[in-house]
Amino acid sequence: MMKKKNSCDSIYECIKNFTENKGHPIKILLGFYKGEMKTLLTSTFFLILQNLPVWVVPVATSNIINIATSPAGHKIPDILINAAIAAVTILQNAYSTYSVSKFYDRLTRKIEFMLRSSIIQKLQQLSMSYHKNVNSGKLQSKIMRDCESIEVLLASAYRHILIIAISITVSITVTVMNSPIVVLFFVLIVPLEVLLLRILRSKITTRNTIFRKEMEKTQSNVSEMIELIPVTRAHGLQQREMRRMDNRLGHVMSAGYSLDKTNSLFGASSYVLMESARLACLVFTGILAFNGKISIGEVVLYQTYFGQLVSCVNTLFSLYPQLTKGIESVNSIGEILYEERVETDNAIIPLSDMKGQVEFSNVHYRYAGSDRWTLEDFTLSVKPGESIAFVGSSGAGKSTILDLLIGFDNPQEGQILIDRVNMLNLDMTEYRNQIAVVPQNTILFSGTIRDNITYGLDHVSDEEVNSVIKSVGLDDLLDLLPNGMNTQLGEHGGKLSGGQRQRVSIARALLRKPKIIIFDEATSALDTASEKKVQAAVDNMMKQCTTFMVAHRLSTVRNVDRIVVLDKGHIVEVGSHDELMAKKGAFYELKKLQE
């Protein structure tokens, strides 16, 4: 199957070229505008018009001064013509400035959108092993802060570097045409500015990298701190948490201060050199005029153009920290876009309407960096509609089995078959559309109860929603709420109790009418009354689809078809509740411990 071309492919390619140093920097920057060259050229036309007064007005000013100081051979209209030319270039600046914003700002916002969209797309493709090892605060920083820095990089490079190149070209060309000796002065002085840039460049790059990483760590810690506020408050750890965050903020302050000092030295040194050079140019051209080598008007012209040259270099000075920060952000985003831990989705064999038959065949699995098998030679055949419960002590491999069944990871050895098809050959999106998962940690979002229950499903009727609400025992709660199922839950469902949040999560799974349903400690946060209601819904669901569940509360697995007892990744017992109790083996001992 040919891969559909993604609208963000050019963004991927540009980031790759940046991170791998492929191609000329200008070519790489232009790559961000791929497919938008017409808009870019239109904007560039108006950008040149916008800066036209910078190049035309000095010539007109020089001409007027020369006419005024040497009136012989000139007339008043000559002054008026030069003034009119200058006036026209100045007046059109208003429209051209607006036009640049109209065309280019829309383009850069689109690129910023595509950058963020590219990251979000990649995050949705990366494996769960990646997400388990990366803090969400760090990812948020890349999506928001780094994308904004790249937008600033592109805007700064476009708006300034192009104009700087034109300004230098115009200044040198006009000066060469009038006085080559002044050009020699320009050539000797301007490299001093470039020398300063080379001296401080490496330090600025280093400081920006350090500051960026400190900001990422801090954003990650802030995200954790906010999540932990209920725990922190409950255990009276506010002062300790404040000290911890102050320590982290101190690192940011220190790194930021070092960066500020470097940037300040950069700017101050640039200013001193620029003003010294301008003064030297004034003295040099003044002496030439005194000796009759150039006119008074030319003194003003060269002083203005030399000021532009030095100002261009000074602008590069001030731009360099921004450009460095932007390039550092490109590298930061590249860490995500070119991360190789992508979820496998071969989509070789269509699944169509799934029956729910599952077979684990000689499955071996261990986590990265571990030398111990979490699952070893795990074999289990499950018929369509059968219900299976996994029990055992912590670390026995129960949740790992569910992760493999969902497709969050693949076994290193053996295979998992769904309707006799190896999971590695399935379209995972098609497969997951026919299963439902109730995780141990309830995941709700800001929105209404109805929004959370119908998440991912379109055109669901209120009757269907009300049916699952009743089946999980939420109808009594809705009667107490002013807006019923349209009540806003707040962030992470904060307005509901733990048991209520879990029942919303179960209702979400039931509404999908899955062929396979997976419960990972689905009733762990429920009180006895709620557990009975949910258990009744689960029992009813077990009659309609293949069911897998992990349970520490063994009373909840009484009605499943088979209970699989695990110990250190191995199956030690399999049977119904009554069979295992009669056997008085591992399950019996676990059950006795809970009585």
N, C-alpha and C positions, 0 to 999 in steps of 0.2 A: 504493500500500500504506500503510495507516494505521500510524503509528509506535506501537509498544507502549510504554505508559506505564512509565517507569523508576521503581523504588522510591526512587531518589535525586533525582527531579525537584524535590521541595520544597527539597532542599539547594541545588541549582543556583539556584533562584529566590531563595532567601535570600541567597546569596553575591552574586547579581546586584544585588539591591536594596541590599545593603550597599555594594558597590563603586560603584554609580551613584547612591547617596544617594536612593533612591526610598522614600517612605513614612516613617512615624514610627518611630523606633528601637525602641519597645516592640512595635509591630506586626511589625517585621522579626524581632526576637528570637522572638516567638511563632511566626513562620513555621517555625522550626526544629522545632517540636513538632507540625507538621501531621500529622493522623492519630493523634496520641497525646494528645488533649486530655482524655480520660477519666482516663488515668494521671496526667496533669499536675494535674488538678483534685483527684484523690484525694490526691496528694502535697501539694498546697497546703493541703488541709484539715488534714492532720497537721502541716504546717509551722506553721500558725497555732496549733494546740494546743501544739506544742513551745515556742513563744515566749510562751504565755499567762502564765506566771509573771512575766515581765518587766513586764506591764501590770497584773496583778491584785495581786501581792504588795505593791507600793508603796501601793495604796489600803488594803489590809488593815492594813499596818504603820501608816499614818497614823491609821486608825480606832482601833487598839489604843492608840497613844500618846495620842490625844485622850481615850479612855475612862479611861486610867490617870491622866492629869493633871487630868481633870475628871470625877470619879466620880459627881457628882450627876446623877441621872436615868438612870444606867446600872447594869448588873449584870454579875457575873462571866461568865454565859453569853454576853454580848455579845462579850467578848474571845475566848471559845472558838469562837463562830460564825465570826468573822473569821479566827481561826487555822486552823479546819477548811477554810474556803474556800481559804486560801493553801496548806494542806497538800495538798489534792486536786489543785490545779493543778501543784504541784511533783512529786507522785508520778506523775502521768500523763505527765510529761515523758520518762520512760524509754521507754515504749512508743511514744509519738509520734515520738521521735527515731529509733528503730529503723525505724518505718514510713516515715518520710521517706527514709531510706537505701534501704529495700527497693524503694520505687516510683521515686524520682527518680534514684538512682544507676544503676539498670538502664536508665532512659530516656536518661541522658546518655552512657552507654557505647554505647548503640545509635546515638545521633547521631554519636558519635566514629567508630564503625565505618562509618556511612554516608558521612561526610566522606571518610575514607580510601578507601572503595570508589569514591566519585565521582571522586576524583583518579586512581585506578588505571584506571578505565574510560576516562577522558579521555586518559590517557597511551597507552592501547592504540589510541585513535582518531586521535591526532595523527600528522601526516605524518612521514616519516623526515627531512625537511629541518629540522623542529623539533628532533628528537632529536639531530641532528648538531651543533646549535648550543647545546645546553643541557647543562651538566655534571650527571652523575648524582648527585653529592653534594648539589647544590642541590635536586634533586627529592626526595631522601631527607629533607632537612631539612623540606620542605613537608609531606611525608606524615606524618612522625613529630612534629616539634616544633610546627609550626603547627597541626595538628589538635588536639594536646594543649592548646595555648593557647586555642583556640576552645572546647574543652570546659570549661576553667577559666573563660572568659568567661561562658558560659551558666550554669554553676553559681554563680558569684559574683553575677551579675545576678539570678538566681532566688532564691537563698538570702538575699541581703542587701537588694537594692533593694525587694522586696515588704515585707519586715519593717520596713525603714526607713520606708517610706510609712505602714504601719499604726502604727508607734511614734509618728511625728510627729502623725498624726491623733488617736491616743488621748491623747497628752500635751497637745496644744493644746485638745482638746475638754474634758477633765477640768479643765484650768486655767481655761478660759473660764467653765465652769459655776460655779467657786468664786471666782476672783479675776481679773477682766479686767485689772487694773493689772499683775499679774505677767505676763500674756500680752504686754502692751506691752513689758515688759523683754525677754521672749524675742524678740520681733520686732526689737528694736533690736540685740541682741547676735549672734544666729545669722547674719545676713548678712555679718558680718565673716569668718566661716569660709568662706563662699561666695566672697568676694572673693579670699582666698588661693588658692582652687582656680583661679579665672580667671587669676590672675597666672602661675601655674606650669604651667598646662595645656599651652600650646603648646610649652614647652621639653621637657616629658616626652614628648609625642608625637614630637618631633624626635629626641630621644635614643633612644627605642624603635626608630624606623625605622632609624637609623644602626646600632644594635646588632644588629638582625635581619639587616641586609644583610651586616655583618661576619661574623656567625655562618654565614650561607649560604656566603660566600666561603671561610671557613675549613673548613667541612665538605667543600666541594668539593676544596680543596687536600689535606685529610687523605685523602680517597678516592684522589686521584691518587698521593699519597705511598706509600700502602699497595700500590697496583698496581705502583709503580716500584721497590719494595724490591729485587727481584732485579737490576734494571739498576743501581740505585744502589750496591749491594754489589759487583757485578761490576766497576764502574769506580772503586771507592774514593771515592765521592762522598758518603759519610755526613755528613761535617762540613759540606759545602756544603748538603746537604739539611736538616740540622738548623738551620743559620743561616737558610735560607729559611723554614722553618716557624716558627722563633722570631720572625722578623719579622712573619709573618702573625698569630701568637698575640699578639704585642705590640699589633697593631691591635685585636684583640678585647678585650685587657686594657684598653686606653685607652678604647675605646667603652663597655665595661662599667663602668669606673671613673667615667666621666662620668655614666652613667645612675645608678649607685649614689649619687653625690654629690647629684644632682638629687632622687632619691627620699628621701635622708636629709634634705635641706633641707625637702622636702615634709612628711615625718613630724615632724621637730623643730618646725617652725613650727606645725604642727597641734596638737601636744601642748601647747606653751606657750600658745597661744590658748585651747585647751579648758580647761586647768586655771585660767587667769586668769578665764575666763568663769564657771566653776563657783564660784570664790571670790567673784566679784562677785555671783552669784546668792545665795550663802549670806549675804553681807553685806546685800543688798537685802531678802531675805525675813526675815532676823533683825531688821532695823529695823522692818519692818511688824509682826512679832510683838511686838516691844518696845512698839510704840504701840497694841497691841490690835487691829490690823486683821485679822490672821489668827491661827490657833491654832498651837501648837507642832507638832502632828501635820502641819499643812499645810506648815510649813517643811520637814519631812522629805519630804513628798510632792512639793513643787515642786522641792526640791533634787534628788530622785531623777529626776523627769521632765525637768528641765532637763539633768541629766547625761546622760539618754538622748538628748535632742535633740542635744546637743553631740557625744555619742558617735556618733550617726548620721552627722553631718557628718564626723566624724573617720574613721569607717568608709569613707565615700565617698572621703576622701583616700587611705586605704590601698588602696582598691579601684581607684582611678583608674589607677594604673600597670598593674594587671592587665587592666583593661578596655581600656586603650590598646593594650597588647600583644596582646590578643585581637582587637581590631578591625584592628590591623596585620596579624595573621595571616590574617584574613578577606580582606584586600586581597591578601596574598601568594598565598593559594590561588586567588583570583579570576584571578590571572595565568595559571594553568593552565586553570581551568574555562572561561574565556572567550577562550582562545587560538583564533584563527580558522584556523590552519594544520592543518585536519582533513583526513585522507585521504578522497578522493572515492570513494564507493561507491554508484553509482546503482541497481544491481541491476535494470535495466530488462528485460534479456533473459536467461532461464535458460540455463545452459551445459550442464546435464545431463552426459552421459558424453562427456568431451572426447576429440577425436581427436589433437590436437597439431599442427595446422597453424598456422603463425605467419607474419604478413606485416607488415613495416615499410614504411610508405608515406610517402615524402617527410617523414621525421621531422626536425624541428629542435628542438634542446634546448640551453639554456644555464642555468647556475646563477644564483641570485638575486645581483644586484649585479655580475654579469660583463657585459662588453660584447662578449664573444666567444662564438660558437656552439661548444659542446662537440661536438655532432653537427649536421651541416648536410646537408640533403637526403639523409638516409640511407634507402635503399630496399633491401629484401632479402626474398625469398619463400622460406619453408622448408616442405617437405612433411612430413606426419606420419611420424615415425620417422627423419627425417634428422638427421645429426649435423653441427654447425657449430662451428668453432673461430675465435675472434677473436684475432688477434695484432697486434703493433705496439708502438711505443715508449710509454713512460709519458706519459699525457696524451692519448693518441690517441682515447679515448672508449670503451674496451672495457668497463670496469666500469659506465659510465653506461648502456650498452645493457642490461646485466643488471639494473640497478636499475629501468629502465623496464619491462623484461619481467616483473619480479616485481610491479611496480605500486607501487614506493616513490615514484614521481613520474610526472607526465604530460608529454608533449612540448608545447612551446608551439605548434608547428605540425605538421601531418601527423597520422597515426594509426597505432596498432598493432592489428592484427586477430588474434584468436584464433578459429580455426575460422570465419573470415569475419565475426566479430562484433567491433565496436570495443570495446577493453578498457574504455573509459569507461562502457559500458553493462552491464558484467558485475557480478555479485555477487563482490567480491574474495575473500570468505571461501570461497565455493564454488569459485572458480578456484584459489586457493592450496591447497585441500585435494587438488587433483589434480596439483600440481607438487611438486618437491623441490629444495632449495637446499643446496649445500655451499659455505659462505663461505670466504673467504681466511683470515680470523682465526677459528680454531676456537672455538666457544662451547659449553662444557660447564658443568654445574651440580653442586652437591654432591649426591651420590646414588650409586647403584650403576651399573656399566657397563650393565646391563640397563635401568635407568631412563632413562639417557641415550639409548640406542638406540631405545627404544620411546616416547620423548617424544611426547605428543599422540595416541598410538594406544592403544585399549582392546582387551582380549581378544586379545592376540598370544601365540601359543604359543611355548614354548621351542624347538621345532623350527624355526620361522620365524626366530627370533633367531639360533640356532646356524648357520643357513644363510647369513645375511648376514655373520656373524662370520667364517666360513670364507672367504667370497668376498672379504673385504678383508684376509685374512691376520692376523686377530687370534686365531685359535685357539691358536697356539703360546704367545702371551702368557697366555691364560686358563689354560693347563695349568700355568703357573708360579705362579699366584695361589691362595692357600688357599681362597678362596670363589668362584673362577671368575667368572662373569658377575655374581654378587651382591657382588663386591668394591666397597667404598666408594671413590670416586675422590678425595674431598677437594675443597676449594674450587677451582672452575675446572678440575677434573680434574688437580690438581697432582701426583698420584701417577704420572701417565703421562708419557712423553716427548712431544715435539711431534708426531712422526710417529704415535705411538699415538693421541694425541688426535684427529688428523686422520682416522685410519681409523675411529674411533668415529663421528665426524661423517658420514663417507661411509656407514657402515653404517646410520645413522639415516635418511639420504636413500633408500637402496636399499630399506629395509623398507617405505617408504610406497607402493612400486609406482607411481611417478608416470607421468603421460602426458607431462610435460615435466620434464627434470632440468637443473639449472643448476650448473655447476662453475666457481667463481671461484678459480683457482690451487689446485685441489684437491690436487695432489701436490707443492706447493712445499716442504713441510717433511719430505718422506719421503726415507729413504736409498734406495740403488739397489735393494736386495732388496725393501723394502716397496713401492717404486714399481712394481715389476714385478707384484706381487700386486694392487695397487690398479688398475693399468692394465688388467690382465686383467678385473677386475670392471667397470671403466668400459666396456671394449670390449664385454663381455657385455650391459651395460645399454643401450648404444647400439643394440642390435638390438631392444630392447623398447619404446623411447620416443623422442620427439624430444629431442635433446641439444644444449645450448649450453655452451661452455666458453671461459674465458679462460686463456691459458697464455703464460708467458714462456719456459718450458722447451720448446722447439719439438719435442723428441724425443717428447713426449707426445701430439702431435696427428697423428701419422703415419697413423693408421687412421680419421680422421674423413672424412665424405663430402666436405665442403668446408671450406676454410680461407679466412677473410675477413681480408685485410690492411688495417689502418686507419692513417691518418696525419692527425692534426689534425681528426678528426671526419669524414673522407671515406674511402670505399672506394677503394683503389688497385689491389687485385688480389683475384680470387676464383677458387678452383679446388681440385682435390685436391692432396695432397702431391706426388705425382709430376709432375703438370701444372705446378705452380708451380716445382718444382726444375728442370724442363726449360726453363721459360721464362727462368730466370736473371734474374728481376726483383727486386722489393722483398723477397719472402719468401726468395729465394735468398741475398740479402745478409745478412738477419737470421740465417739458419741458419749462414752462414759465420762470423759473429761469435761464435757459440757453440761452434764446433769448436776 
